[in-house]
């Protein structure tokens, strides 16, 4: 039921007669009790229904969204049904059209009753209403009790009530702070002090602050004159402790200029045995170490209590009194021991927090270092159209479980693309494992892929898990897949097809869930035709292909990459280099980059190391004259500066002659390099009149 304004306001400012000299109210009954009062204001229409936009909301499914409305016509309050689903009734009569209301009428909407009245004053006296009709029964002059009146006015008198309101517990306040604090027994006083001390210690952030606060509380609440909190240094834990070894982290003396250290006897008893000690009437007991060199008595009673952290004594509280009256008693010992335990708990919490902060700081440093390293190694730089297409292919390939074949020249960043696929997939929480197939022999490659058992071959001194097992639930990238031997290809294909495998020298079947990403810079189709690469393996790998373009095909990325590597290496070396001069920038753009991004990275690193000023100059860029993968052995970037007009026949003749010279006139090898048949090579040698020179 939608609530109305504060009832004090209703009874105050609204208790004035309306224009026609009478009040008008709807007293709303929700279920078994009267729950609300709504004042009807002349000139305003009151809507009733299930929709929250109504002035009176009836939260019942039988009520329509806009069920009925009440308005005043010529001083007469009237109810009108708004074509509701279940209708509106006044008493036992269904409302058809407009129905005038008189005091005591009860409007029924679903299970909700609304009594129409003019006077509410009797409801706050001892009578509810002078006349009220409920369900066709008329009740007049009804006397009610306070609880009944509260129920009628929407208050359940049987529910719990708020009897006290306090911002702070009295057990954490002193009598000076609150005069209403009642006297508390001695045990209760001690408990209250301990409770208050525990809360105060919880806000301390240092061991010295904890010790100082605990000591102040003890001296104020006991009959001691001086005391100290002593801790065992971490380097002396577990060793024999002399009183002079203990570190005083807090001390206080009321009547003496300085604190007198604890005696060795008491130190041994507390530290070694972990017991609290109370000594009284010790005027003649010099063994407690309470006399100075002149034999003057300094104390009449002493308390020592161990501070135990994680069941190990980490220190002690030492207090003594010089008074002859009001000696320390067992209750003081109990209180001191309780304070020592509270201090131990606070210190343990601080030690844990300190260790957590140190571990967190160390972990964050390691994470930042790893992120920096991983970010440099795995971030794909480039905003050219070609690289945007690579990003698009990565986004499409990542959600799939299909095998991915990444193709591109050496140095273009195929491993970075594989990492991007892995970390964009649902396997990103798994392991990313990379293996270069060209770096290992056939035997070692099999062992690396599938693992081996102890004694499987010479040097196999223990069991080793293969890359497939290491990458379970993750991704395995196989670089230079074209260099895999035919023997390994067949076993690798079987695992790709979902079959189990065995470690080298083992007989246990192993099955893993691994996504394979293969990469190569070789022409696999040509290798398939030559019989060096299995056709079925090629088709199994060639499910999703991502082609990474060489750097020369995306020259707009060169400067962006160069700036990226420049920032990286200036940070690593501490050099203050702001960029490249104009000639160096132009040289970076014109160069064909046969080594692709790898060559660019190494060239920038070399230039940063060799740079003489705050800009990299053109002569500090050491670039090669190697040909790119799709060009001849000559540096085409260099040729552009010394162009010579010649026909294609002249270029072909010179290229064939250079190839023959490079192979020692091995015509079979030369024909393979040139991609032509041996007979075609012989015809061209004859056509161009190429002769072997001695």
C-alpha positions as CSV (number, residue, x, y, z in Angstrom):
1,X,0.0,0.0,0.0
2,X,1.4,3.4,-0.9
3,X,2.3,5.3,2.2
4,X,1.3,8.9,2.9
5,X,3.1,11.7,4.7
6,X,4.0,11.9,8.4
7,X,0.9,11.4,10.6
8,X,1.9,14.3,12.8
9,X,1.6,16.5,9.8
10,X,-1.8,14.9,9.0
11,X,-3.1,15.6,12.5
12,X,-1.5,19.1,12.6
13,X,-1.7,21.3,9.6
14,X,-4.4,19.1,7.9
15,X,-6.7,19.2,10.9
16,X,-8.4,22.3,9.6
17,X,-12.0,22.1,8.2
18,X,-12.3,21.8,4.4
19,X,-14.3,24.4,2.3
20,X,-17.6,22.7,3.1
21,X,-16.8,22.7,6.8
22,X,-16.0,19.0,7.2
23,X,-13.0,16.8,6.9
24,X,-12.8,14.0,4.4
25,X,-10.5,11.0,4.8
26,X,-10.0,7.5,3.5
27,X,-9.0,5.1,6.3
28,X,-7.4,2.2,4.5
29,X,-7.5,-1.4,5.8
30,X,-5.0,-3.8,4.4
31,X,-5.6,-7.4,5.5
32,X,-6.3,-7.6,9.3
33,X,-5.3,-4.1,10.3
34,X,-5.9,-0.5,9.4
35,X,-2.7,0.5,7.6
36,X,-3.0,4.1,6.4
37,X,-5.0,7.3,6.3
38,X,-5.4,9.4,3.1
39,X,-6.8,12.9,3.2
40,X,-9.1,13.9,0.4
41,X,-8.5,17.5,-0.8
42,X,-11.3,19.4,-2.5
43,X,-10.6,20.0,-6.2
44,X,-8.2,17.1,-6.5
45,X,-9.1,13.7,-8.0
46,X,-7.7,10.7,-6.2
47,X,-6.9,7.7,-8.4
48,X,-6.8,4.1,-7.1
49,X,-5.3,1.1,-8.7
50,X,-2.4,-1.4,-9.1
51,X,-0.2,1.0,-11.1
52,X,2.4,2.9,-9.1
53,X,1.3,6.1,-10.7
54,X,-1.9,6.2,-8.7
55,X,-2.2,8.2,-5.5
56,X,-3.4,5.1,-3.7
57,X,-1.7,1.9,-4.8
58,X,-3.5,-1.4,-4.2
59,X,-0.9,-4.2,-4.5
60,X,-3.3,-7.0,-5.4
61,X,-3.6,-9.0,-8.6
62,X,-7.4,-8.6,-8.6
63,X,-7.1,-4.8,-8.8
64,X,-6.8,-3.2,-12.3
65,X,-4.0,-0.9,-13.1
66,X,-6.4,2.1,-13.0
67,X,-9.3,0.8,-11.0
68,X,-11.3,3.7,-9.6
69,X,-11.2,7.3,-8.8
70,X,-12.7,9.6,-6.0
71,X,-13.6,13.3,-6.7
72,X,-15.8,16.0,-5.3
73,X,-18.9,17.3,-7.2
74,X,-20.8,20.2,-5.7
75,X,-19.5,19.4,-2.2
76,X,-20.3,15.7,-2.5
77,X,-17.4,13.2,-2.6
78,X,-18.1,10.6,-5.3
79,X,-16.5,7.3,-6.3
80,X,-16.4,6.1,-9.9
81,X,-15.3,2.7,-11.2
82,X,-12.9,3.0,-14.2
83,X,-14.3,-0.1,-16.0
84,X,-12.1,-2.3,-13.8
85,X,-11.9,-6.0,-14.3
86,X,-13.4,-7.1,-11.0
87,X,-15.4,-3.9,-10.2
88,X,-15.7,-1.6,-7.2
89,X,-18.2,-1.9,-4.3
90,X,-19.4,0.4,-1.5
91,X,-20.5,-1.9,1.3
92,X,-22.5,-4.7,-0.4
93,X,-23.5,-2.6,-3.5
94,X,-21.5,-2.7,-6.7
95,X,-20.7,0.7,-8.0
96,X,-22.3,1.5,-11.4
97,X,-21.5,4.9,-12.8
98,X,-21.0,7.5,-10.1
99,X,-21.8,6.8,-6.4
100,X,-21.9,9.5,-3.8
101,X,-20.2,8.8,-0.5
102,X,-21.4,9.4,3.1
103,X,-19.4,9.1,6.3
104,X,-19.0,5.5,7.3
105,X,-19.1,4.0,3.8
106,X,-16.6,1.3,3.1
107,X,-15.2,1.1,-0.4
108,X,-14.1,-2.4,-1.4
109,X,-11.4,-2.8,-4.2
110,X,-10.2,-6.5,-4.3
111,X,-9.4,-7.4,-0.7
112,X,-8.7,-3.8,0.3
113,X,-11.2,-1.7,2.4
114,X,-11.2,2.1,2.5
115,X,-13.6,3.7,5.0
116,X,-14.8,7.2,4.1
117,X,-15.0,9.5,7.2
118,X,-15.1,13.2,8.0
119,X,-13.7,13.2,11.6
120,X,-10.5,11.5,12.9
121,X,-10.2,13.2,16.3
122,X,-12.0,10.4,18.1
123,X,-9.5,7.9,16.7
124,X,-6.7,9.6,18.6
125,X,-8.8,9.9,21.8
126,X,-10.1,6.5,22.9
127,X,-12.8,6.0,20.2
128,X,-12.0,4.9,16.7
129,X,-15.1,6.3,14.9
130,X,-18.5,7.4,16.0
131,X,-20.0,5.3,13.2
132,X,-18.3,2.9,10.8
133,X,-19.7,0.3,8.5
134,X,-17.5,-2.7,7.7
135,X,-18.8,-5.5,5.5
136,X,-22.4,-4.3,6.0
137,X,-22.1,-4.3,9.8
138,X,-22.4,-0.9,11.5
139,X,-20.2,-0.3,14.6
140,X,-20.7,2.9,16.7
141,X,-18.9,4.3,19.7
142,X,-16.2,1.7,19.7
143,X,-13.9,1.9,22.7
144,X,-10.4,0.4,22.1
145,X,-7.3,-0.1,24.2
146,X,-3.9,1.5,23.4
147,X,-2.8,-1.7,21.7
148,X,-6.0,-2.0,19.8
149,X,-5.9,1.6,18.8
150,X,-2.3,1.1,17.6
151,X,-3.4,-1.9,15.6
152,X,-6.2,0.1,14.0
153,X,-3.9,2.9,13.1
154,X,-1.5,0.5,11.3
155,X,0.9,-0.4,14.2
156,X,1.3,-4.0,15.3
157,X,1.6,-3.7,19.1
158,X,2.9,-7.3,19.3
159,X,6.0,-6.6,17.2
160,X,9.3,-5.8,18.9
161,X,9.8,-2.1,19.7
162,X,12.9,0.0,20.0
163,X,13.5,0.7,23.7
164,X,17.0,2.3,23.6
165,X,19.0,4.2,21.1
166,X,22.8,4.7,21.6
167,X,25.6,5.6,19.1
168,X,28.2,3.9,21.3
169,X,28.1,1.1,23.8
170,X,28.5,2.1,27.4
171,X,31.2,-0.5,27.8
172,X,33.5,1.6,25.5
173,X,32.7,4.8,27.4
174,X,34.0,6.2,30.7
175,X,31.7,7.7,33.3
176,X,33.1,11.1,32.3
177,X,31.9,10.7,28.8
178,X,28.4,9.6,29.8
179,X,26.9,10.3,33.2
180,X,24.1,7.8,32.6
181,X,26.6,4.8,32.8
182,X,25.4,2.7,35.6
183,X,27.9,1.2,38.2
184,X,29.5,-2.0,36.9
185,X,31.0,-4.7,39.1
186,X,34.8,-5.1,39.3
187,X,34.9,-8.0,36.9
188,X,32.6,-6.1,34.6
189,X,34.8,-3.1,34.8
190,X,37.8,-5.1,33.8
191,X,35.9,-6.7,31.0
192,X,34.7,-3.3,29.8
193,X,38.3,-2.0,29.9
194,X,39.6,-4.9,27.9
195,X,36.8,-4.5,25.4
196,X,37.6,-0.8,25.0
197,X,41.3,-1.5,24.8
198,X,40.8,-4.2,22.1
199,X,38.9,-1.7,20.0
200,X,41.6,1.0,20.5
201,X,44.4,-1.5,19.6
202,X,42.6,-2.5,16.5
203,X,43.1,1.1,15.2
204,X,46.8,1.1,15.9
205,X,49.1,0.5,12.9
206,X,52.5,0.0,14.6
207,X,53.9,-2.3,17.3
208,X,55.1,0.7,19.3
209,X,51.7,2.3,19.2
210,X,50.1,-0.9,20.4
211,X,52.6,-1.3,23.2
212,X,52.3,2.3,24.3
213,X,48.5,2.2,24.4
214,X,48.4,-1.1,26.4
215,X,51.0,0.2,28.9
216,X,49.0,3.4,29.5
217,X,45.9,1.4,30.1
218,X,47.7,-0.9,32.6
219,X,49.3,1.9,34.6
220,X,46.0,3.8,34.8
221,X,44.0,0.8,35.9
222,X,46.4,-0.9,38.4
223,X,48.6,0.2,41.3
224,X,51.9,0.1,39.4
225,X,54.4,2.9,39.2
226,X,56.4,1.8,36.2
227,X,56.3,-0.7,33.4
228,X,57.4,-1.6,29.9
229,X,56.6,-3.8,26.9
230,X,59.6,-5.8,25.7
231,X,59.9,-7.9,22.6
232,X,62.5,-10.5,21.5
233,X,64.3,-9.4,18.4
234,X,63.6,-11.6,15.4
235,X,67.2,-12.6,15.1
236,X,67.2,-13.9,18.7
237,X,64.1,-16.0,18.5
238,X,64.6,-19.5,19.8
239,X,67.9,-18.6,21.6
240,X,68.7,-18.1,25.2
241,X,67.6,-14.6,26.2
242,X,69.2,-12.2,28.6
243,X,67.2,-9.2,29.9
244,X,69.5,-6.9,28.0
245,X,68.6,-8.7,24.7
246,X,65.0,-7.7,25.0
247,X,64.0,-4.6,23.0
248,X,62.0,-2.0,24.9
249,X,59.4,-0.8,22.5
250,X,57.4,1.2,25.1
251,X,58.0,2.2,28.8
252,X,56.5,4.5,31.4
253,X,57.6,5.5,34.9
254,X,55.4,7.6,37.2
255,X,57.7,8.3,40.2
256,X,61.1,7.4,39.0
257,X,63.3,9.2,36.4
258,X,63.7,6.0,34.4
259,X,62.4,2.4,34.0
260,X,64.4,-0.4,35.7
261,X,64.9,-3.5,33.6
262,X,63.4,-6.8,34.5
263,X,65.5,-9.3,36.5
264,X,67.1,-12.3,34.8
265,X,65.1,-14.7,37.1
266,X,61.8,-13.2,36.0
267,X,62.9,-13.0,32.4
268,X,63.8,-16.7,32.3
269,X,60.6,-17.7,34.0
270,X,58.4,-15.8,31.6
271,X,60.3,-16.3,28.4
272,X,61.3,-19.9,28.8
273,X,58.3,-21.3,30.6
274,X,55.7,-18.9,29.2
275,X,54.1,-18.2,32.7
276,X,52.8,-15.0,34.2
277,X,54.3,-14.1,37.6
278,X,53.1,-12.0,40.5
279,X,55.7,-11.3,43.3
280,X,54.7,-9.4,46.4
281,X,56.3,-8.5,49.8
282,X,59.8,-8.9,48.3
283,X,61.7,-6.5,50.4
284,X,64.4,-9.0,51.1
285,X,64.4,-10.9,47.8
286,X,67.3,-9.5,45.8
287,X,67.1,-12.4,43.4
288,X,64.2,-10.6,41.7
289,X,66.6,-7.9,40.8
290,X,64.6,-5.1,42.4
291,X,67.5,-3.4,44.2
292,X,70.0,-1.0,42.8
293,X,73.8,-1.1,43.4
294,X,73.3,0.7,46.7
295,X,70.8,-1.8,47.9
296,X,67.9,0.6,47.8
297,X,64.6,-1.2,47.4
298,X,62.8,0.0,44.2
299,X,59.7,-2.2,44.2
300,X,57.4,-4.0,46.6
301,X,55.4,-6.0,44.0
302,X,56.1,-7.1,40.4
303,X,54.0,-8.5,37.6
304,X,55.4,-10.1,34.4
305,X,53.1,-11.6,31.7
306,X,54.2,-13.2,28.5
307,X,53.2,-12.0,25.1
308,X,52.5,-15.1,23.0
309,X,52.1,-14.8,19.2
310,X,51.2,-18.0,17.4
311,X,52.0,-20.1,20.5
312,X,55.5,-18.7,20.8
313,X,56.6,-16.2,23.4
314,X,57.5,-13.1,21.5
315,X,58.0,-10.8,24.5
316,X,56.6,-9.7,27.9
317,X,54.9,-7.0,29.9
318,X,56.9,-6.1,33.0
319,X,55.4,-3.8,35.7
320,X,56.3,-3.0,39.3
321,X,55.0,-0.9,42.2
322,X,57.1,0.8,44.9
323,X,54.2,1.4,47.2
324,X,54.0,-0.3,50.6
325,X,50.3,-0.2,50.6
326,X,47.8,-1.4,48.0
327,X,50.1,-4.2,46.7
328,X,49.3,-5.7,43.3
329,X,46.9,-8.6,43.7
330,X,45.9,-11.7,41.7
331,X,43.1,-9.7,39.9
332,X,45.8,-7.3,38.7
333,X,47.8,-10.3,37.4
334,X,44.7,-11.7,35.6
335,X,44.0,-8.3,34.0
336,X,47.7,-7.9,33.0
337,X,47.7,-11.4,31.5
338,X,44.5,-10.5,29.6
339,X,46.0,-7.3,28.3
340,X,49.1,-9.3,27.2
341,X,46.9,-11.7,25.2
342,X,45.1,-8.7,23.6
343,X,48.4,-7.1,22.7
344,X,49.6,-10.5,21.2
345,X,46.5,-10.7,19.1
346,X,46.9,-7.1,17.9
347,X,50.6,-7.7,17.1
348,X,49.8,-10.9,15.2
349,X,47.3,-9.0,13.2
350,X,49.8,-6.2,12.4
351,X,52.6,-8.7,11.5
352,X,50.2,-10.4,9.2
353,X,49.1,-7.1,7.6
354,X,52.8,-6.1,7.3
355,X,53.6,-9.4,5.6
356,X,50.6,-9.2,3.3
357,X,51.6,-5.7,2.4
358,X,55.1,-6.7,1.6
359,X,54.0,-9.8,-0.3
360,X,51.4,-7.7,-2.2
361,X,54.0,-5.1,-3.0
362,X,56.4,-7.8,-4.2
363,X,53.7,-9.5,-6.2
364,X,52.6,-6.2,-7.8
365,X,56.2,-5.4,-8.7
366,X,56.6,-8.9,-10.3
367,X,53.3,-8.6,-12.1
368,X,54.2,-5.2,-13.4
369,X,57.5,-6.5,-14.6
370,X,55.9,-9.5,-16.2
371,X,53.2,-7.4,-17.8
372,X,55.8,-5.0,-19.1
373,X,57.8,-7.9,-20.6
374,X,54.7,-9.7,-21.9
375,X,53.2,-6.5,-23.2
376,X,56.3,-5.7,-25.2
377,X,56.6,-9.2,-26.5
378,X,52.9,-9.9,-27.2
379,X,51.4,-6.6,-28.3
380,X,50.7,-6.3,-32.0
381,X,51.7,-2.9,-33.3
382,X,50.3,-1.5,-36.5
383,X,47.3,0.4,-37.7
384,X,47.5,-0.2,-41.4
385,X,44.7,-1.8,-43.3
386,X,46.7,-5.0,-43.6
387,X,47.1,-5.3,-39.8
388,X,43.5,-4.3,-39.2
389,X,42.6,-7.3,-41.4
390,X,44.9,-9.5,-39.2
391,X,43.1,-8.3,-36.1
392,X,39.7,-9.1,-37.7
393,X,40.9,-12.6,-38.5
394,X,42.1,-13.1,-35.0
395,X,38.8,-12.0,-33.5
396,X,37.0,-14.5,-35.7
397,X,39.4,-17.4,-35.1
398,X,39.7,-16.9,-31.3
399,X,36.2,-18.1,-30.2
400,X,36.5,-21.2,-32.3
401,X,38.2,-24.5,-31.2
402,X,39.4,-25.1,-34.7
403,X,43.1,-25.5,-35.6
404,X,44.7,-22.3,-36.9
405,X,47.5,-22.1,-39.5
406,X,49.5,-18.8,-39.4
407,X,51.5,-18.1,-42.5
408,X,54.0,-15.4,-43.1
409,X,57.7,-14.7,-43.7
410,X,60.3,-15.1,-41.0
411,X,60.2,-12.2,-38.5
412,X,56.7,-10.9,-39.2
413,X,55.4,-11.8,-35.7
414,X,53.6,-15.1,-36.2
415,X,54.1,-16.0,-32.5
416,X,52.5,-12.7,-31.4
417,X,49.5,-13.5,-33.5
418,X,49.3,-17.0,-31.9
419,X,49.4,-15.4,-28.5
420,X,46.7,-13.0,-29.4
421,X,44.4,-15.9,-30.6
422,X,45.1,-17.7,-27.3
423,X,44.4,-14.7,-25.0
424,X,41.3,-13.8,-26.9
425,X,39.8,-17.2,-26.6
426,X,38.1,-19.0,-23.7
427,X,41.3,-20.8,-23.1
428,X,43.1,-17.7,-21.9
429,X,43.3,-19.0,-18.4
430,X,45.1,-22.1,-19.6
431,X,48.8,-22.4,-20.6
432,X,50.2,-21.1,-23.8
433,X,53.1,-23.4,-24.9
434,X,55.3,-22.7,-27.9
435,X,57.7,-25.1,-29.6
436,X,60.0,-24.6,-32.6
437,X,60.0,-27.7,-34.7
438,X,63.0,-26.6,-36.7
439,X,65.3,-26.5,-33.7
440,X,65.2,-30.2,-32.8
441,X,66.0,-33.5,-34.3
442,X,63.3,-36.0,-35.0
443,X,64.0,-38.0,-31.7
444,X,64.1,-34.9,-29.5
445,X,61.0,-33.4,-31.2
446,X,59.0,-36.5,-30.4
447,X,60.2,-36.4,-26.8
448,X,59.3,-32.7,-26.5
449,X,55.9,-33.2,-28.0
450,X,54.8,-36.4,-26.3
451,X,57.2,-36.7,-23.3
452,X,59.2,-39.8,-22.3
453,X,59.5,-42.3,-19.5
454,X,62.5,-42.8,-17.4
455,X,65.1,-44.9,-19.2
456,X,63.4,-44.6,-22.6
457,X,66.7,-43.7,-24.1
458,X,70.2,-42.7,-23.1
459,X,70.0,-39.6,-20.9
460,X,66.4,-40.1,-19.9
461,X,67.1,-40.1,-16.2
462,X,63.5,-39.2,-15.2
463,X,60.0,-39.0,-16.6
464,X,59.3,-35.9,-18.6
465,X,55.9,-34.5,-19.6
466,X,55.5,-33.5,-23.2
467,X,54.2,-30.2,-24.6
468,X,50.8,-31.7,-25.2
469,X,50.4,-32.5,-21.5
470,X,51.9,-29.2,-20.5
471,X,49.3,-27.3,-22.7
472,X,46.3,-29.3,-21.5
473,X,43.2,-27.0,-21.4
474,X,45.4,-24.4,-23.1
475,X,47.1,-23.8,-26.5
476,X,50.1,-25.4,-28.2
477,X,51.8,-23.4,-30.9
478,X,54.1,-25.3,-33.2
479,X,56.4,-22.9,-35.1
480,X,58.1,-23.9,-38.4
481,X,55.6,-26.8,-38.7
482,X,57.0,-27.4,-42.3
483,X,60.3,-28.6,-40.8
484,X,58.6,-31.6,-39.0
485,X,59.9,-34.9,-40.2
486,X,57.4,-37.4,-41.9
487,X,57.7,-39.8,-39.0
488,X,56.5,-37.3,-36.5
489,X,53.9,-35.9,-38.9
490,X,51.9,-39.2,-38.8
491,X,51.9,-39.4,-35.0
492,X,51.1,-35.7,-34.7
493,X,48.2,-36.1,-37.1
494,X,46.7,-38.9,-35.0
495,X,46.7,-36.7,-31.9
496,X,45.2,-33.9,-33.8
497,X,42.4,-36.2,-34.8
498,X,41.5,-36.7,-31.1
499,X,43.3,-40.0,-30.5
500,X,45.4,-40.7,-27.4
501,X,49.2,-40.9,-27.4
502,X,51.9,-42.6,-25.4
503,X,55.1,-41.1,-24.0
504,X,58.3,-42.3,-25.6
505,X,59.2,-45.6,-23.9
506,X,55.7,-45.8,-22.2
507,X,52.6,-47.9,-22.7
508,X,50.0,-45.7,-20.9
509,X,47.5,-44.0,-23.1
510,X,47.2,-40.2,-22.6
511,X,44.5,-37.9,-23.8
512,X,44.6,-34.1,-23.6
513,X,42.5,-31.2,-24.5
514,X,44.7,-28.9,-26.5
515,X,44.1,-26.3,-29.2
516,X,46.9,-26.4,-31.8
517,X,48.1,-23.3,-33.7
518,X,50.7,-24.0,-36.4
519,X,53.0,-21.5,-38.0
520,X,55.2,-21.6,-41.0
521,X,57.1,-19.5,-43.5
522,X,57.4,-22.3,-46.1
523,X,55.1,-23.0,-49.0
524,X,53.3,-26.1,-47.6
525,X,51.5,-26.7,-50.9
526,X,54.8,-27.0,-52.7
527,X,56.1,-29.3,-49.9
528,X,53.0,-31.5,-50.3
529,X,53.6,-31.8,-54.1
530,X,57.3,-32.6,-53.3
531,X,56.2,-35.4,-50.9
532,X,58.0,-33.9,-47.9
533,X,54.7,-32.9,-46.1
534,X,51.7,-35.1,-45.6
535,X,48.7,-34.1,-47.6
536,X,46.2,-35.2,-44.9
537,X,48.1,-33.3,-42.2
538,X,48.1,-30.2,-44.4
539,X,44.3,-30.3,-44.8
540,X,43.9,-31.0,-41.0
541,X,46.0,-27.8,-40.2
542,X,44.5,-25.7,-43.0
543,X,41.1,-25.1,-41.2
544,X,41.5,-21.5,-40.3
545,X,44.4,-19.6,-42.0
546,X,45.7,-16.2,-40.9
547,X,48.1,-14.6,-43.3
548,X,50.5,-12.1,-41.7
549,X,51.8,-9.6,-44.3
550,X,55.5,-8.7,-44.5
551,X,56.6,-5.3,-43.3
552,X,57.3,-4.1,-46.8
553,X,53.6,-4.5,-47.7
554,X,52.5,-2.2,-44.9
555,X,55.1,0.6,-45.0
556,X,52.7,2.9,-43.0
557,X,53.4,0.7,-39.9
558,X,57.2,1.2,-40.1
559,X,57.5,4.5,-38.3
560,X,54.9,3.4,-35.7
561,X,56.9,0.3,-35.0
562,X,60.2,2.2,-34.9
563,X,58.8,4.7,-32.4
564,X,57.6,1.8,-30.2
565,X,60.9,0.1,-30.2
566,X,62.7,3.4,-29.7
567,X,60.8,4.0,-26.4
568,X,61.4,0.5,-25.3
569,X,65.1,0.5,-25.7
570,X,65.6,4.1,-24.4
571,X,63.9,3.0,-21.2
572,X,66.1,-0.1,-21.0
573,X,69.3,1.7,-21.7
574,X,68.6,5.0,-19.9
575,X,69.4,7.0,-23.0
576,X,67.6,10.2,-23.7
577,X,66.8,9.9,-27.4
578,X,63.7,11.8,-28.6
579,X,63.4,10.4,-32.1
580,X,64.8,10.1,-35.6
581,X,66.1,12.9,-37.8
582,X,64.5,13.6,-41.2
583,X,66.9,11.5,-43.3
584,X,66.8,8.5,-40.9
585,X,63.0,8.6,-41.0
586,X,63.0,8.7,-44.8
587,X,65.5,5.8,-44.9
588,X,63.2,3.7,-42.6
589,X,60.3,4.3,-45.0
590,X,62.2,3.4,-48.2
591,X,64.0,0.3,-46.9
592,X,62.4,-3.0,-48.0
593,X,63.0,-4.8,-44.6
594,X,63.8,-8.4,-45.8
595,X,64.0,-9.4,-42.1
596,X,60.6,-7.8,-41.4
597,X,59.8,-6.7,-37.8
598,X,62.6,-8.7,-36.3
599,X,65.1,-6.8,-38.4
600,X,63.5,-3.4,-37.6
601,X,63.6,-4.2,-33.8
602,X,67.3,-5.1,-34.0
603,X,68.2,-2.1,-36.1
604,X,66.5,0.3,-33.6
605,X,68.2,-1.4,-30.7
606,X,71.6,-1.1,-32.4
607,X,70.9,2.6,-33.3
608,X,69.9,3.4,-29.7
609,X,73.2,2.0,-28.4
610,X,75.3,3.7,-31.0
611,X,73.5,7.1,-31.1
612,X,75.8,10.1,-30.5
613,X,73.1,12.7,-29.9
614,X,69.5,12.9,-28.8
615,X,68.3,11.9,-32.3
616,X,69.1,8.9,-34.4
617,X,70.8,9.9,-37.6
618,X,70.8,8.0,-40.9
619,X,74.4,6.7,-40.6
620,X,73.5,5.1,-37.3
621,X,70.9,2.9,-39.0
622,X,72.9,-0.2,-40.1
623,X,70.8,-1.9,-42.7
624,X,71.6,-4.9,-44.9
625,X,71.7,-5.5,-48.6
626,X,69.8,-8.8,-48.5
627,X,67.0,-9.5,-50.8
628,X,63.4,-10.0,-49.6
629,X,61.8,-13.4,-49.9
630,X,60.0,-12.4,-53.1
631,X,62.9,-10.5,-54.7
632,X,66.3,-11.4,-56.1
633,X,69.5,-11.4,-54.1
634,X,70.0,-7.7,-54.9
635,X,68.7,-4.9,-52.6
636,X,65.8,-3.5,-54.6
637,X,65.8,-0.4,-52.3
638,X,69.4,0.3,-53.5
639,X,68.4,-0.4,-57.2
640,X,65.8,2.4,-57.0
641,X,68.7,4.9,-56.7
642,X,70.6,3.7,-59.8
643,X,67.9,2.5,-62.2
644,X,69.2,1.0,-65.4
645,X,66.8,0.7,-68.4
646,X,66.8,-3.0,-69.6
647,X,64.4,-5.6,-70.9
648,X,62.9,-8.5,-69.1
649,X,65.1,-10.8,-71.2
650,X,68.2,-9.1,-69.9
651,X,67.0,-9.4,-66.3
652,X,66.1,-13.0,-66.8
653,X,69.5,-13.8,-68.5
654,X,71.4,-12.2,-65.6
655,X,69.4,-13.9,-63.0
656,X,69.8,-17.4,-64.5
657,X,73.5,-16.8,-64.9
658,X,73.8,-15.7,-61.2
659,X,71.9,-18.7,-60.0
660,X,74.1,-21.1,-62.0
661,X,77.2,-19.4,-60.6
662,X,75.8,-19.6,-57.0
663,X,75.1,-23.4,-57.4
664,X,78.5,-24.2,-59.1
665,X,76.6,-24.8,-62.3
666,X,74.5,-27.6,-60.7
667,X,71.7,-27.5,-63.3
668,X,69.3,-29.6,-61.2
669,X,69.7,-27.4,-58.2
670,X,69.4,-24.3,-60.3
671,X,66.2,-25.4,-62.0
672,X,64.6,-26.1,-58.5
673,X,65.6,-22.6,-57.4
674,X,64.3,-21.0,-60.6
675,X,61.1,-23.1,-60.5
676,X,61.5,-24.4,-64.0
677,X,62.1,-27.8,-65.6
678,X,65.7,-28.9,-66.4
679,X,64.9,-29.0,-70.1
680,X,63.6,-25.4,-69.9
681,X,66.8,-24.3,-68.2
682,X,68.9,-25.9,-70.9
683,X,66.9,-24.1,-73.6
684,X,67.3,-20.7,-71.9
685,X,71.1,-21.3,-71.4
686,X,71.3,-22.0,-75.1
687,X,69.0,-19.0,-76.0
688,X,70.9,-16.5,-73.9
689,X,74.3,-18.0,-74.8
690,X,75.3,-18.4,-71.1
691,X,78.7,-20.1,-70.7
692,X,80.5,-21.5,-67.7
693,X,83.5,-19.3,-66.8
694,X,86.7,-21.0,-65.6
